[in-house]
């Protein structure tokens, strides 16, 4: 790379981390003001508040708004270069506008790789600590699934529990049914089922009745106690853990989606949406970087203020598109993979139009 490339790249990365540092302070101050009552109410140790919550939240907050940070940083320093006629000098020296874009693309790719690593591997690990603190001192993340819980554990196997107590890991009025095609071939029912705290799939069933059905013949077995493994069924299946996908890396999230589809579990679209958004967000960094350069590389009346105004408007428009697409993806109107990538597709066309016009 030439000196001019390193100069632009240094400005890009430096401005980005400077903007992130300032906005992190603002975000933490607002979050602290919102949660301080909960910290005091639950006597949260301030060392845990600082380390277990806010320190582990920094990568999470950065990644949440990274495309916004990148876009505003590009607008800011490129507009400043344009005002000081640095862009004119660079282009007048014989460097084409497309060659001028190279350090921006390199910088955006580096930040996109960072975002990809953060969202798929680093943040899920740190979220385990953050969410554990949040569950203890801010809000309980586990929520009962309510009454009359139905779960498909395998292709032809269904489990029913009228009510499940999360604190004692007890299920009441339990039944498991197996089918062959549309015909019921086996059913076990019991008043109480206990979850083993050591083995996630091991259950103890008290005072049970088993029915084996073969056409018109039926065999009934009664028992007092049975320790058994129910594949693909764990205690957590009977209650909802709010946004537990935040603790899963890419491979765990992918396996969870496959497992939920196999069991016919509800809410699988939330997990699919999360997985596809983790891949789409890094691409948004590159697209918004190109838009930012195209907008701010020209010296216009109104200067940096006009550039920043346009930049913030476009950034919030992108966020709005992403939120609307996410709602459609989660609620079933659009496939999650398409919903995650629709904002990128639309703004890629915007970027192409602006980049074609920019050199003129």
C-alpha positions in Angstrom: 0.0 0.0 0.0 1.1 3.5 -0.7 1.5 6.2 1.9 -1.8 7.8 0.9 -3.5 4.5 1.5 -2.0 4.1 4.9 -2.9 7.7 5.7 -6.6 7.1 4.8 -6.6 3.8 6.6 -5.1 5.2 9.7 -7.7 8.0 9.7 -10.5 5.5 9.2 -9.5 3.1 12.0 -8.5 5.9 14.3 -11.8 7.9 13.9 -13.8 4.7 14.3 -12.3 3.8 17.6 -12.4 7.4 18.8 -16.1 7.5 18.0 -16.7 4.1 19.7 -14.9 5.3 22.8 -17.0 8.4 23.1 -20.3 6.6 22.4 -19.5 3.8 24.8 -19.2 6.3 27.6 -22.6 7.7 26.7 -24.2 4.3 26.3 -22.8 3.1 29.7 -24.0 6.3 31.5 -27.5 5.9 30.1 -27.6 2.2 30.9 -26.4 2.9 34.4 -29.0 5.5 35.0 -31.7 3.0 33.8 -30.5 0.1 35.9 -29.1 1.7 39.1 -32.3 1.1 41.0 -32.1 -2.6 40.2 -28.5 -2.7 41.3 -29.3 -1.0 44.6 -32.4 -3.1 45.1 -30.6 -6.4 44.7 -27.4 -5.2 46.5 -25.2 -5.9 43.4 -21.5 -5.6 44.3 -20.0 -2.7 42.4 -17.0 -4.8 41.3 -19.4 -7.2 39.6 -21.3 -4.3 38.1 -18.1 -2.9 36.6 -16.5 -6.2 35.5 -19.2 -8.8 35.1 -21.8 -6.5 33.5 -20.2 -3.4 31.9 -16.8 -4.7 30.9 -18.4 -7.7 29.3 -21.0 -5.5 27.6 -18.5 -3.4 25.7 -18.0 -5.8 22.8 -21.8 -6.4 22.8 -22.6 -2.7 22.5 -19.9 -2.1 19.9 -21.1 -4.9 17.7 -24.8 -3.8 18.1 -24.0 -0.4 16.5 -20.8 -1.2 14.6 -22.2 -0.4 11.2 -23.6 2.9 12.5 -20.2 3.8 14.1 -18.3 2.9 10.9 -20.7 4.9 8.7 -20.5 8.1 10.8 -16.7 7.7 11.1 -16.3 7.5 7.3 -18.6 10.5 6.8 -16.8 12.5 9.5 -13.1 12.1 8.4 -13.8 12.0 4.6 -15.9 15.2 4.8 -13.0 16.8 6.7 -10.6 15.7 4.0 -13.0 17.2 1.3 -13.3 20.5 3.2 -9.5 20.8 3.3 -9.3 19.9 -0.4 -7.3 16.8 0.4 -9.6 14.6 -1.8 -9.2 17.0 -4.7 -5.4 16.9 -4.3 -5.4 13.1 -4.2 -7.6 12.8 -7.3 -5.7 15.5 -9.2 -2.5 13.6 -8.7 -3.7 10.9 -11.2 -5.4 8.5 -8.7 -8.8 7.4 -10.0 -11.8 7.5 -7.7 -12.0 3.7 -7.7 -8.4 3.5 -6.6 -9.1 6.1 -4.0 -11.7 3.6 -2.5 -9.1 0.8 -1.9 -8.1 1.9 1.7 -11.7 2.3 2.6 -12.5 -1.2 1.4 -9.5 -2.6 3.3 -10.6 -0.8 6.5 -14.2 -1.9 6.1 -13.1 -5.5 5.5 -10.9 -5.5 8.7 -13.8 -4.2 10.8 -16.2 -6.6 9.1 -13.9 -9.5 10.1 -13.8 -8.1 13.6 -17.6 -8.0 13.7 -17.9 -11.5 12.4 -15.5 -12.8 15.1 -17.2 -10.7 17.8 -20.8 -11.8 17.0 -20.1 -15.5 16.4 -17.5 -16.4 19.0 -16.3 -13.7 21.4 -19.6 -12.1 22.4 -21.4 -15.4 23.1 -18.7 -16.3 25.6 -18.8 -12.9 27.4 -22.6 -13.0 27.3 -22.6 -16.0 29.6 -21.1 -13.8 32.3 -23.2 -10.7 31.4 -26.5 -12.7 31.3 -25.7 -14.5 34.6 -25.3 -11.1 36.3 -28.4 -9.8 34.5 -30.5 -12.7 35.6 -29.4 -12.3 39.3 -29.4 -8.5 39.7 -31.6 -7.0 36.9 -34.3 -9.3 35.6 -35.0 -13.0 35.6 -34.4 -14.3 32.1 -36.1 -17.6 32.7 -39.9 -17.6 32.2 -42.3 -20.5 32.6 -43.9 -21.8 29.4 -47.3 -21.7 31.2 -49.8 -24.5 31.3 -50.5 -27.4 28.9 -47.0 -27.7 27.4 -46.7 -29.8 24.2 -43.3 -30.7 22.9 -42.3 -32.9 19.9 -39.1 -34.6 20.9 -38.6 -36.7 17.8 -40.4 -37.3 14.5 -43.2 -39.5 15.9 -42.8 -38.8 19.6 -44.7 -36.1 21.6 -44.5 -35.1 25.3 -47.2 -33.3 27.3 -46.9 -31.7 30.8 -49.8 -29.7 32.3 -47.5 -27.5 34.4 -43.7 -27.4 35.0 -42.1 -25.9 38.1 -38.7 -24.4 37.2 -37.4 -24.0 40.7 -37.9 -27.7 41.7 -37.6 -29.2 38.2 -41.0 -31.0 38.7 -43.5 -31.6 36.0 -47.2 -32.5 36.8 -49.6 -34.7 34.7 -47.0 -36.0 32.3 -47.6 -38.0 29.2 -45.4 -39.3 26.3 -46.9 -40.6 23.1 -45.3 -42.5 20.2 -47.0 -42.9 16.8 -46.4 -45.1 13.8 -47.8 -43.0 10.9 -51.1 -41.7 12.3 -51.7 -44.6 14.7 -50.8 -44.4 18.4 -48.6 -47.4 19.4 -47.3 -46.4 22.8 -48.4 -44.0 25.7 -46.9 -43.5 29.1 -48.7 -41.3 31.7 -47.7 -40.2 35.2 -48.7 -37.7 37.8 -45.2 -36.4 38.5 -41.9 -36.3 36.6 -38.6 -35.2 38.0 -35.6 -33.8 36.1 -32.1 -35.0 37.0 -29.8 -32.1 37.7 -26.7 -34.0 36.6 -27.8 -35.6 33.3 -29.9 -33.1 31.3 -31.9 -35.9 29.5 -32.4 -38.2 32.5 -35.9 -38.2 34.1 -37.5 -40.0 37.1 -41.1 -40.9 36.6 -43.3 -41.9 39.6 -46.5 -44.0 39.6 -46.7 -44.4 35.9 -48.8 -46.4 33.4 -47.6 -47.6 30.1 -49.9 -48.7 27.2 -48.5 -50.7 24.3 -50.9 -50.7 21.4 -50.8 -53.2 18.5 -53.9 -52.9 16.4 -56.8 -54.1 18.5 -54.5 -55.5 21.2 -53.4 -53.4 24.1 -50.9 -54.3 26.9 -50.8 -52.2 30.1 -47.9 -52.0 32.6 -48.1 -50.1 35.9 -45.0 -49.1 37.8 -44.0 -47.2 40.9 -40.7 -45.6 39.7 -38.8 -45.4 36.5 -35.5 -43.7 35.7 -35.3 -43.2 32.0 -33.5 -41.1 29.3 -35.8 -39.1 27.0 -33.8 -38.1 24.0 -33.8 -34.5 22.9 -35.8 -33.5 26.0 -34.2 -31.4 28.8 -35.6 -29.4 31.7 -35.0 -26.1 29.8 -37.5 -27.3 27.1 -40.3 -26.6 29.6 -39.5 -23.0 30.2 -38.3 -20.1 28.0 -34.9 -18.5 28.5 -35.1 -15.0 27.2 -32.9 -14.6 24.1 -30.7 -17.6 25.1 -29.2 -17.5 21.6 -27.0 -14.6 22.8 -24.9 -17.2 24.6 -24.5 -19.5 21.6 -21.6 -19.3 19.1 -22.3 -19.9 15.4 -22.0 -23.6 15.5 -24.0 -24.0 18.7 -26.7 -21.8 17.2 -26.8 -23.8 14.0 -27.1 -27.1 16.0 -29.8 -25.5 18.1 -31.8 -24.6 15.0 -31.5 -28.1 13.6 -32.6 -29.6 17.0 -35.6 -27.3 17.3 -36.7 -28.1 13.7 -36.4 -31.8 14.5 -38.6 -31.4 17.6 -41.0 -29.0 15.9 -40.3 -26.5 18.7 -41.8 -22.9 18.5 -39.6 -19.8 18.2 -37.1 -21.3 15.7 -37.5 -18.2 13.5 -35.9 -16.1 16.2 -32.8 -18.3 16.2 -32.7 -18.4 12.4 -33.0 -14.6 12.3 -30.1 -14.2 14.8 -27.9 -16.6 12.8 -28.5 -14.8 9.5 -28.1 -11.3 11.0 -24.7 -12.3 12.4 -23.6 -12.9 8.8 -25.4 -9.9 7.2 -24.2 -7.3 9.6 -20.5 -7.5 8.6 -21.6 -7.1 5.0 -23.5 -3.9 6.0 -20.2 -2.4 7.2 -18.7 -2.6 3.7 -21.9 -1.3 2.0 -22.4 1.7 4.3 -18.7 2.5 4.0 -19.0 2.8 0.3 -22.1 5.0 0.7 -20.3 7.2 3.2 -17.4 7.8 0.8 -19.6 8.5 -2.1 -21.6 11.1 -0.1 -18.8 12.9 1.7 -15.9 12.9 -0.8 -17.3 16.1 -2.5 -17.0 19.6 -1.1 -20.6 20.9 -0.9 -22.3 24.0 0.5 -23.1 23.3 4.1 -19.8 21.5 4.7 -19.4 18.8 7.3 -22.8 19.5 8.9 -24.6 18.7 5.7 -22.6 15.5 5.3 -23.2 14.4 8.8 -26.9 15.2 8.5 -27.3 13.1 5.4 -25.2 10.4 6.9 -27.3 10.1 10.1 -30.5 10.2 8.1 -29.2 7.3 5.9 -27.9 5.3 8.9 -31.2 5.6 10.7 -33.1 4.7 7.5 -30.9 1.5 7.3 -31.7 0.7 11.0 -35.4 1.2 10.3 -35.3 -1.1 7.3 -33.5 -3.7 9.3 -36.0 -3.6 12.2 -39.0 -3.8 9.8 -37.4 -6.7 7.9 -36.6 -8.5 11.2 -40.2 -8.2 12.3 -41.4 -9.8 9.1 -38.7 -12.5 9.4 -39.6 -13.4 13.0 -43.4 -13.3 12.5 -43.4 -15.5 9.4 -44.1 -13.0 6.5 -40.6 -13.4 5.0 -38.0 -16.2 5.2 -35.4 -15.2 7.9 -32.4 -15.4 5.5 -34.1 -13.0 3.1 -35.3 -10.7 6.0 -31.7 -10.4 7.3 -30.3 -9.6 3.8 -33.1 -7.3 2.4 -31.6 -4.1 3.9 -28.2 -4.9 2.5 -29.6 -5.7 -0.9 -31.5 -2.4 -1.1 -28.6 -0.3 0.2 -26.2 -2.1 -2.1 -28.2 -0.7 -5.0 -28.1 2.8 -3.3 -24.3 2.4 -2.9 -23.9 1.4 -6.6 -25.9 4.5 -7.8 -24.0 6.9 -5.6 -20.6 5.4 -6.5 -21.4 5.8 -10.3 -22.3 9.4 -9.8 -19.6 10.3 -7.3 -16.7 10.6 -9.8 -18.7 13.0 -12.0 
